[in-house]
Amino acid sequence: MSNSVQTPWPRRAALTAGVVLLLVAAAFGTRFGEDPGLVDSPLIGRTAPTFELEDLDDGEVWSSIESEAEVLVVNFWASWCVPCREEHPALTATARSYERQGVQFVGIVYQDSPDQAREFLDELGRGYPSLLDPDSRTSIDFGVFGIPETFFIADGTVVAKVTGAADEALLSSTLDVILSGGTPDSAERPGYQSQPR
């Protein structure tokens, strides 16, 4: 017969609930006063990865090194990505709005077939080059692990990143800050997929 004292079930449940509440309170306490949508990226403030990739439509090589854009916006997307479908109109509209201000948008197809990517653009429209990344090397260089992800590059440096579906207001406000010489915050938005559903 064991001499250990068993804690009655109601007391154990109360202790467990107390510990859980303390952990939850601590977690909320560390986030209090912060915008829960803001995230950091290890690439912010660093030289952007360079890439040379074939255009989805004409097969011509597009080079980030040769881009003369004042700001380069790189969006990783796929046809199977629901949030990518949601944000596509905002990307194309913003690309048109800021083209004359030296902003270049480019899309990089993430783990998708060229045919399906073309069908996506045939349905939703084209507004800027979309590039193939068949071995995912560029996606790896940017640290992409889910999509959509959008990087803002100014003077060869990553200055902001949006994780998840961006809307036109967020894209415009981020570009306005960059074009005025400021440094915007990065944002995590609802809607993010790491693989096809």
Secondary structure, DSSP 8 states (H G I E B T S, - for coil): --------HHHHHHHHHHHHHHHHHHHHHHHTTS-TTB---TTTTSB----EEEBTTT--EEESTT---SEEEEEEE-TT-HHHHHHHHHHHHHHHHHGGGTEEEEEEE-S--HHHHHHHHHHH---S-EEE-TT-HHHHHHT--SB-EEEEEETTEEEEEEES---HHHHHHHHHHHHTT-----EE-S--BSS--
